[in-house]
């Protein structure tokens, strides 16, 4: 997502040097115009329901780039944090209620995440009245992600690094994958007090979950997060899935969540 939006989010000149497929920063980055604001205004006109919008987080943006200007991942991340904040503020003004920043890089670069990653994320969300979300997944859609996940062993515990930091951060909601992954459910105890957007649908398979499977995932999560702070969701975006499969999965998510809500009274 970061690469697709990059030419609009920042004024970048791309040079055909080194790997031509990798966008390269060769000068100061800036935001010449809004990227998604017109789309948000249009969507706001179509519904009175709450709107959620996703943007790439600063650390994930810089991980898709080569930098020959700032020559510092941290400096470039701070620059993009300012740009993202500009876009987020305008999305909020257009009627967006929830703004999500996708930061899968938090599952990889632990030292940088601790040193400045969470801080740049907070800068991207600075001053927003809309609820803010940090979404951290293990990545989908490319062979490199698949190979990397095969090296992680029987338990994926990378969230142990990010959750304590995000629990203390200004971000309102933390979004994570759960269903079909090897993430130990007890790790979300590290977020106690935050809202948790829990992935109860696997977006890496066309197999349709049953409502009872979804309910089972949510019941297990309720051992570690308060019911009023648990938000059923999908593991990640559903764009790679056929439309009929995505709709069926969302139906299972809705029905499974309704089962657990009824149990909770």
VOBA-1610 file (N, C-alpha, C; in pm, whole numbers, padded with zeros to 5 digits, always signed):
BEGIN
Unk+00082-00119+00000Unk+00000+00000+00000Unk+00085+00124+00000Unk+00195+00121+00073Unk+00281+00238+00080Unk+00336+00275-00056Unk+00381+00176-00132Unk+00438+00204-00263Unk+00333+00259-00357Unk+00213+00201-00353Unk+00108+00244-00444Unk+00070+00389-00423Unk+00073+00432-00295Unk+00031+00568-00263Unk+00146+00667-00265Unk+00266+00619-00283Unk+00383+00701-00255Unk+00394+00823-00345Unk+00366+00808-00475Unk+00384+00921-00565Unk+00291+01035-00529Unk+00178+01005-00469Unk+00085+01108-00429Unk+00115+01163-00291Unk+00157+01074-00200Unk+00183+01118-00064Unk+00303+01210-00058Unk+00404+01184-00136Unk+00526+01262-00130Unk+00570+01299-00272Unk+00631+01418-00286Unk+00684+01459-00415Unk+00821+01398-00431Unk+00827+01283-00498Unk+00951+01208-00513Unk+00994+01207-00658Unk+01122+01217-00685Unk+01176+01196-00816Unk+01240+01058-00817Unk+01200+00975-00911Unk+01248+00839-00918Unk+01351+00829-01031Unk+01470+00782-01002Unk+01576+00770-01101Unk+01599+00624-01138Unk+01623+00603-01264Unk+01647+00467-01313Unk+01792+00429-01283Unk+01817+00398-01156Unk+01952+00365-01113Unk+01941+00259-01004Unk+02041+00179-00990Unk+02036+00066-00899Unk+01917-00022-00937Unk+01822-00047-00851Unk+01706-00127-00882Unk+01592-00034-00923Unk+01558-00035-01049Unk+01459+00060-01099Unk+01321+00036-01039Unk+01297-00082-00980Unk+01166-00112-00923Unk+01150-00051-00784Unk+01256-00001-00725Unk+01250+00054-00590Unk+01246+00207-00598Unk+01137+00272-00551Unk+01134+00417-00547Unk+01249+00471-00464Unk+01314+00577-00513Unk+01433+00630-00448Unk+01412+00776-00413Unk+01440+00811-00289Unk+01430+00950-00244Unk+01560+01021-00279Unk+01551+01124-00362Unk+01671+01197-00405Unk+01666+01343-00366Unk+01559+01384-00296Unk+01545+01522-00249Unk+01447+01526-00134Unk+01423+01646-00082Unk+01332+01661+00031Unk+01191+01616-00008Unk+01128+01537+00078Unk+00993+01491+00050Unk+00892+01594+00096Unk+00779+01600+00027Unk+00672+01692+00064Unk+00541+01637+00009Unk+00433+01694+00052Unk+00299+01654+00008Unk+00243+01766-00077Unk+00233+01742-00204Unk+00190+01848-00295Unk+00039+01866-00296Unk-00034+01760-00260Unk-00180+01766-00260Unk-00234+01649-00178Unk-00361+01656-00136Unk-00421+01543-00067Unk-00425+01420-00157Unk-00423+01303-00095Unk-00426+01178-00171Unk-00566+01118-00173Unk-00624+01100-00054Unk-00751+01028-00041Unk-00869+01115-00002Unk-00848+01243+00015Unk-00952+01328+00074Unk-01076+01336-00013Unk-01060+01349-00144Unk-01178+01353-00231Unk-01257+01223-00222Unk-01187+01111-00215Unk-01255+00982-00200Unk-01331+00976-00068Unk-01270+01028+00038Unk-01336+01026+00169Unk-01461+01113+00168Unk-01453+01229+00105Unk-01571+01315+00096Unk-01684+01245+00021Unk-01649+01180-00088Unk-01750+01106-00165Unk-01815+00998-00080Unk-01731+00920-00011Unk-01784+00812+00071Unk-01871+00867+00183Unk-01830+00978+00242Unk-01909+01038+00349Unk-02049+01075+00302Unk-02062+01111+00175Unk-02192+01147+00120Unk-02283+01026+00100Unk-02224+00907+00099Unk-02301+00786+00069Unk-02357+00718+00193Unk-02310+00756+00311Unk-02352+00684+00432Unk-02341+00774+00554Unk-02423+00742+00653Unk-02410+00810+00782Unk-02343+00720+00884Unk-02292+00604+00839Unk-02224+00512+00928Unk-02080+00558+00950Unk-02016+00513+01059Unk-01876+00552+01083Unk-01785+00507+00969Unk-01687+00588+00937Unk-01590+00558+00831Unk-01453+00533+00892Unk-01385+00431+00840Unk-01248+00401+00880Unk-01160+00407+00757Unk-01043+00471+00770Unk-00951+00486+00659Unk-00813+00436+00699Unk-00744+00370+00608Unk-00611+00317+00637Unk-00504+00394+00561Unk-00396+00424+00630Unk-00277+00487+00572Unk-00155+00404+00611Unk-00050+00407+00533Unk+00074+00341+00577Unk+00136+00419+00692Unk+00200+00348+00784Unk+00272+00414+00892Unk+00409+00460+00845Unk+00472+00552+00918Unk+00601+00607+00875Unk+00709+00501+00856Unk+00723+00407+00950Unk+00830+00310+00939Unk+00808+00216+00821Unk+00684+00178+00797Unk+00655+00091+00685Unk+00675+00163+00553Unk+00646+00292+00548Unk+00671+00368+00425Unk+00819+00368+00389Unk+00904+00396+00485Unk+01046+00406+00452Unk+01106+00270+00419Unk+01040+00163+00465Unk+01092+00031+00435Unk+01070-00009+00289Unk+00990+00068+00218Unk+00966+00041+00076Unk+01051+00129-00015Unk+01143+00205+00043Unk+01217+00305-00033Unk+01368+00287-00022Unk+01437+00338-00123Unk+01581+00362-00112Unk+01598+00511-00087Unk+01691+00547-00001Unk+01708+00687+00039Unk+01849+00734+00007Unk+01860+00828-00085Unk+01990+00884-00118Unk+01994+01033-00086Unk+01899+01080-00005Unk+01898+01222+00033Unk+01919+01238+00184Unk+01829+01186+00265Unk+01842+01200+00409Unk+01950+01106+00464Unk+01964+00991+00402Unk+02061+00890+00443Unk+02045+00854+00591Unk+01920+00853+00633Unk+01885+00818+00772Unk+01741+00770+00771Unk+01720+00646+00808Unk+01583+00595+00814Unk+01500+00675+00914Unk+01561+00713+01024Unk+01485+00788+01124Unk+01444+00925+01070Unk+01536+00998+01010Unk+01501+01131+00958Unk+01391+01122+00855Unk+01401+01024+00765Unk+01299+01010+00662Unk+01165+00973+00724Unk+01165+00889+00826Unk+01041+00852+00893Unk+00974+00973+00957Unk+01052+01060+01019Unk+00994+01180+01079Unk+00933+01271+00972Unk+00998+01281+00857Unk+00943+01363+00748Unk+00810+01305+00701Unk+00803+01175+00685Unk+00678+01114+00641Unk+00571+01122+00750Unk+00611+01121+00875Unk+00513+01134+00983Unk+00440+01267+00972Unk+00513+01373+00940Unk+00451+01505+00923Unk+00354+01503+00804Unk+00398+01443+00693Unk+00314+01435+00574Unk+00188+01353+00602Unk+00203+01240+00669Unk+00089+01156+00702Unk-00008+01229+00795Unk+00044+01307+00887Unk-00042+01383+00977Unk-00125+01485+00900Unk-00066+01548+00801Unk-00140+01642+00717Unk-00256+01572+00648Unk-00228+01455+00590Unk-00332+01378+00522Unk-00439+01332+00619Unk-00397+01284+00736Unk-00493+01233+00835Unk-00585+01344+00884Unk-00530+01461+00907Unk-00613+01574+00954Unk-00719+01611+00850Unk-00680+01608+00724Unk-00777+01641+00620Unk-00881+01531+00602Unk-00841+01406+00620Unk-00938+01297+00618Unk-01039+01313+00731Unk-00989+01349+00848Unk-01078+01372+00961Unk-01177+01484+00929Unk-01128+01592+00871Unk-01214+01705+00836Unk-01317+01665+00730Unk-01285+01565+00648Unk-01378+01518+00545Unk-01482+01422+00601Unk-01471+01388+00729Unk-01572+01306+00792Unk-01530+01166+00830Unk-01401+01136+00823Unk-01353+01003+00862Unk-01348+00994+01015Unk-01400+00884+01069Unk-01413+00869+01214Unk-01296+00793+01277Unk-01236+00702+01200Unk-01128+00617+01250Unk-01016+00617+01146Unk-00895+00646+01189Unk-00781+00648+01097Unk-00680+00545+01143Unk-00651+00451+01053Unk-00559+00341+01083Unk-00426+00362+01014Unk-00319+00336+01087Unk-00185+00339+01031Unk-00132+00197+01030Unk-00096+00149+00911Unk-00046+00012+00897Unk+00105+00009+00919Unk+00148-00069+01019Unk+00291-00075+01053Unk+00340-00220+01066Unk+00332-00299+00959Unk+00389-00434+00968Unk+00539-00434+00996Unk+00607-00323+00967Unk+00750-00315+00996Unk+00779-00329+01145Unk+00680-00304+01230Unk+00698-00319+01375Unk+00726-00465+01412Unk+00692-00558+01326Unk+00720-00699+01354Unk+00858-00742+01309Unk+00937-00648+01260Unk+01068-00682+01204Unk+01181-00602+01268Unk+01165-00470+01276Unk+01275-00381+01317Unk+01254-00336+01462Unk+01286-00424+01555Unk+01251-00400+01695Unk+01328-00283+01756Unk+01457-00273+01729Unk+01535-00164+01787Unk+01486-00029+01737Unk+01464-00018+01607Unk+01416+00108+01552Unk+01275+00140+01601Unk+01193+00038+01615Unk+01059+00061+01667Unk+01065+00122+01806Unk+01153+00067+01890Unk+01166+00119+02026Unk+01227+00258+02027Unk+01330+00279+01943Unk+01403+00406+01948Unk+01324+00522+01892Unk+01253+00501+01781Unk+01181+00612+01720Unk+01056+00572+01642Unk+01032+00441+01622Unk+00919+00399+01542Unk+00785+00436+01601Unk+00764+00407+01729Unk+00637+00441+01793Unk+00623+00593+01803Unk+00733+00663+01827Unk+00727+00809+01836Unk+00685+00872+01703Unk+00737+00820+01591Unk+00697+00875+01462Unk+00551+00841+01432Unk+00507+00725+01476Unk+00367+00690+01459Unk+00278+00787+01536Unk+00316+00818+01659Unk+00239+00915+01737Unk+00240+01052+01671Unk+00351+01087+01608Unk+00355+01217+01535Unk+00257+01216+01418Unk+00246+01103+01349Unk+00151+01093+01238Unk+00007+01109+01287Unk-00019+01069+01411Unk-00154+01075+01467Unk-00178+01199+01552Unk-00081+01286+01562Unk-00086+01401+01653Unk-00205+01492+01623Unk-00278+01527+01729Unk-00384+01626+01717Unk-00514+01575+01659Unk-00524+01446+01630Unk-00646+01393+01571Unk-00753+01370+01677Unk-00876+01405+01645Unk-00990+01372+01731Unk-01049+01237+01691Unk-01029+01198+01567Unk-01071+01065+01522Unk-00997+00959+01602Unk-01060+00844+01621Unk-00989+00733+01685Unk-00875+00688+01595Unk-00764+00649+01656Unk-00648+00606+01579Unk-00618+00459+01604Unk-00572+00392+01499Unk-00543+00249+01505Unk-00401+00225+01456Unk-00329+00137+01525Unk-00202+00085+01473Unk-00227-00059+01433Unk-00212-00086+01304Unk-00232-00223+01255Unk-00096-00287+01228Unk-00073-00401+01293Unk+00055-00472+01276Unk+00022-00615+01234Unk+00063-00652+01115Unk+00045-00791+01072Unk+00179-00846+01027Unk+00177-00968+00980Unk+00301-01035+00938Unk+00321-01031+00787Unk+00234-00962+00719Unk+00251-00942+00576Unk+00189-01050+00491Unk+00139-01010+00374Unk+00072-01101+00283Unk+00106-01064+00139Unk+00090-01162+00051Unk+00087-01132-00090Unk+00217-01142-00166Unk+00330-01152-00096Unk+00457-01165-00167Unk+00534-01284-00111Unk+00615-01344-00194Unk+00687-01465-00156Unk+00781-01442-00039Unk+00841-01323-00032Unk+00934-01294+00078Unk+00864-01306+00213Unk+00739-01258+00223Unk+00665-01270+00349Unk+00639-01416+00383Unk+00598-01492+00283Unk+00568-01633+00305Unk+00691-01708+00355Unk+00805-01682+00291Unk+00929-01749+00334Unk+00968-01707+00474Unk+00953-01579+00506Unk+00991-01529+00639Unk+00905-01594+00746Unk+00775-01605+00722Unk+00687-01663+00822Unk+00719-01811+00847Unk+00773-01876+00747Unk+00810-02016+00764Unk+00930-02033+00857Unk+01003-01924+00884Unk+01119-01931+00973Unk+01086-01897+01118Unk+00963-01860+01147Unk+00929-01806+01278Unk+00899-01910+01384Unk+00893-02037+01345Unk+00874-02141+01444Unk+00728-02165+01478Unk+00707-02239+01584Unk+00572-02281+01622Unk+00492-02170+01688Unk+00559-02068+01741Unk+00490-01954+01801Unk+00546-01824+01744Unk+00456-01733+01707Unk+00496-01601+01658Unk+00481-01503+01775Unk+00593-01463+01833Unk+00589-01383+01955Unk+00642-01241+01933Unk+00650-01196+01809Unk+00702-01063+01781Unk+00621-00952+01849Unk+00492-00977+01871Unk+00409-00875+01936Unk+00456-00846+02079Unk+00532-00935+02137Unk+00586-00907+02271Unk+00672-00781+02270Unk+00731-00750+02156Unk+00816-00632+02145Unk+00734-00504+02131Unk+00627-00511+02051Unk+00552-00388+02019Unk+00439-00358+02116Unk+00373-00460+02168Unk+00253-00435+02247Unk+00277-00351+02373Unk+00382-00376+02452Unk+00401-00291+02570Unk+00422-00144+02533Unk+00490-00119+02422Unk+00513+00019+02379Unk+00382+00083+02332Unk+00302+00009+02257Unk+00177+00063+02209Unk+00075+00078+02321Unk+00084-00007+02422Unk-00008+00005+02536Unk+00014+00139+02607Unk+00137+00189+02605Unk+00169+00317+02669Unk+00160+00435+02573Unk+00130+00409+02449Unk+00131+00515+02348Unk-00001+00591+02345Unk-00005+00694+02261Unk-00127+00773+02244Unk-00224+00712+02143Unk-00186+00602+02080Unk-00273+00535+01984Unk-00390+00470+02057Unk-00511+00482+02002Unk-00630+00435+02072Unk-00653+00284+02061Unk-00628+00227+01943Unk-00665+00089+01913Unk-00545+00017+01852Unk-00526-00107+01888Unk-00421-00189+01826Unk-00488-00304+01751Unk-00452-00316+01624Unk-00510-00418+01536Unk-00406-00526+01508Unk-00445-00653+01524Unk-00351-00762+01506Unk-00420-00882+01443Unk-00341-00971+01385Unk-00395-01094+01330Unk-00393-01203+01437Unk-00491-01291+01429Unk-00499-01400+01526Unk-00540-01530+01460Unk-00656-01532+01394Unk-00709-01656+01342Unk-00621-01713+01231Unk-00582-01840+01246Unk-00500-01904+01146Unk-00352-01872+01156Unk-00315-01789+01252Unk-00174-01755+01272Unk-00119-01838+01388Unk+00008-01816+01419Unk+00069-01885+01533Unk+00097-01788+01648Unk+00014-01685+01655Unk+00029-01586+01761Unk-00038-01637+01888Unk+00035-01652+01998Unk-00029-01694+02123Unk-00129-01589+02170Unk-00250-01630+02195Unk-00355-01534+02230Unk-00321-01456+02357Unk-00247-01518+02448Unk-00220-01449+02574Unk-00137-01322+02557Unk-00075-01304+02440Unk+00005-01184+02419Unk-00078-01057+02424Unk-00208-01066+02392Unk-00287-00944+02393Unk-00311-00894+02535Unk-00277-00976+02635Unk-00280-00927+02773Unk-00188-00808+02790Unk-00084-00800+02708Unk+00011-00687+02713Unk-00053-00556+02671Unk-00172-00562+02612Unk-00243-00441+02568Unk-00355-00403+02665Unk-00364-00468+02777Unk-00475-00447+02870Unk-00498-00297+02891Unk-00622-00255+02870Unk-00658-00115+02881Unk-00679-00048+02747Unk-00619-00103+02641Unk-00639-00051+02506Unk-00754-00124+02439Unk-00813-00060+02339Unk-00905-00133+02252Unk-00822-00223+02161Unk-00875-00343+02137Unk-00805-00442+02056Unk-00892-00481+01937Unk-00842-00458+01818Unk-00909-00499+01695Unk-00850-00635+01657Unk-00923-00741+01686Unk-00868-00875+01676Unk-00905-00940+01543Unk-00804-00989+01472Unk-00828-01059+01347Unk-00884-01199+01371Unk-01012-01219+01340Unk-01076-01348+01357Unk-01108-01413+01222Unk-01054-01354+01115Unk-01072-01406+00979Unk-00936-01411+00912Unk-00901-01526+00855Unk-00774-01544+00785Unk-00788-01494+00641Unk-00707-01397+00602Unk-00716-01341+00467Unk-00618-01409+00371Unk-00548-01511+00418Unk-00449-01579+00333Unk-00504-01708+00271Unk-00633-01733+00290Unk-00694-01854+00234Unk-00835-01822+00186Unk-00880-01896+00085Unk-01017-01881+00036Unk-01117-01961+00117Unk-01069-02041+00211Unk-01159-02121+00293Unk-01242-02029+00382Unk-01372-02050+00384Unk-01463-01964+00459Unk-01474-02012+00603Unk-01445-01927+00697Unk-01462-01962+00837Unk-01611-01978+00868Unk-01643-02060+00966Unk-01780-02068+01014Unk-01801-01964+01123Unk-01925-01921+01143Unk-01950-01828+01254Unk-01903-01883+01388Unk-01913-02014+01408Unk-01870-02072+01534Unk-01717-02065+01549Unk-01644-02079+01440Unk-01498-02062+01446Unk-01463-01919+01489Unk-01532-01823+01429Unk-01510-01683+01467Unk-01542-01663+01614Unk-01657-01716+01658Unk-01696-01701+01797Unk-01593-01764+01890Unk-01537-01878+01849Unk-01436-01943+01932Unk-01312-01857+01949Unk-01268-01794+01841Unk-01153-01704+01849Unk-01182-01588+01944Unk-01302-01531+01934Unk-01337-01417+02018Unk-01350-01457+02164Unk-01407-01575+02188Unk-01419-01622+02327Unk-01281-01637+02392Unk-01188-01692+02315Unk-01053-01708+02369Unk-00990-01573+02399Unk-01013-01476+02310Unk-00956-01342+02331Unk-01013-01276+02455Unk-01138-01304+02488Unk-01202-01238+02601Unk-01140-01278+02735Unk-01055-01377+02734Unk-00979-01410+02855Unk-00871-01306+02881Unk-00839-01225+02780Unk-00725-01133+02790Unk-00758-00987+02758Unk-00881-00960+02716Unk-00921-00822+02686Unk-01065-00803+02731Unk-01094-00688+02786Unk-01230-00660+02833Unk-01327-00659+02715Unk-01448-00707+02739Unk-01546-00722+02632Unk-01577-00590+02562Unk-01580-00481+02639Unk-01614-00353+02577Unk-01498-00294+02497Unk-01383-00360+02500Unk-01267-00313+02424Unk-01228-00408+02311Unk-01304-00515+02292Unk-01273-00611+02187Unk-01352-00578+02060Unk-01280-00562+01949Unk-01341-00526+01821Unk-01310-00635+01719Unk-01408-00719+01685Unk-01384-00826+01588Unk-01347-00768+01451Unk-01248-00831+01387Unk-01200-00779+01260Unk-01143-00893+01177Unk-01081-00858+01065Unk-01008-00954+00983Unk-00859-00941+01014Unk-00782-01042+00977Unk-00637-01037+01006Unk-00570-00920+00937Unk-00612-00891+00817Unk-00551-00783+00738Unk-00652-00746+00630Unk-00607-00674+00527Unk-00697-00637+00419Unk-00741-00756+00336Unk-00856-00743+00270Unk-00914-00855+00197Unk-00905-00837+00045Unk-00827-00740+00003Unk-00817-00711-00141Unk-00770-00831-00224Unk-00681-00920-00174Unk-00638-01032-00258Unk-00745-01138-00280Unk-00855-01133-00207Unk-00956-01240-00213Unk-01062-01211-00319Unk-01117-01315-00380Unk-01232-01296-00469Unk-01347-01230-00392Unk-01426-01151-00461Unk-01531-01074-00394Unk-01629-01162-00319Unk-01670-01274-00380Unk-01768-01359-00313Unk-01709-01423-00188Unk-01581-01457-00193Unk-01514-01513-00076Unk-01505-01409+00035Unk-01465-01286-00001Unk-01453-01179+00098Unk-01588-01152+00165Unk-01694-01147+00086Unk-01827-01121+00143Unk-01870-01235+00236Unk-01841-01358+00197Unk-01878-01471+00282Unk-01800-01469+00414Unk-01674-01433+00406Unk-01593-01423+00527Unk-01645-01312+00619Unk-01682-01200+00561Unk-01735-01090+00642Unk-01869-01128+00705Unk-01949-01206+00632Unk-02075-01253+00689Unk-02048-01344+00809Unk-01949-01432+00797Unk-01913-01519+00909Unk-01863-01436+01027Unk-01785-01333+00999Unk-01735-01246+01105Unk-01850-01179+01179Unk-01945-01125+01103Unk-02058-01056+01164Unk-02143-01152+01248Unk-02171-01270+01193Unk-02255-01366+01265Unk-02184-01421+01388Unk-02055-01450+01375Unk-01979-01499+01489Unk-01972-01397+01600Unk-01953-01270+01563Unk-01950-01164+01665Unk-02085-01151+01734Unk-02193-01166+01657Unk-02327-01157+01716Unk-02350-01269+01818Unk-02297-01388+01789Unk-02309-01499+01883Unk-02245-01463+02017Unk-02125-01408+02012Unk-02053-01377+02135Unk-02118-01258+02206Unk-02166-01160+02130Unk-02236-01046+02195Unk-02358-01096+02271Unk-02430-01188+02212Unk-02547-01243+02282Unk-02508-01316+02410Unk-02398-01388+02405Unk-02349-01458+02523Unk-02306-01360+02633Unk-02253-01244+02590Unk-02208-01145+02686Unk-02321-01059+02740Unk-02438-01071+02678Unk-02553-00993+02725Unk-02542-00847+02690
//
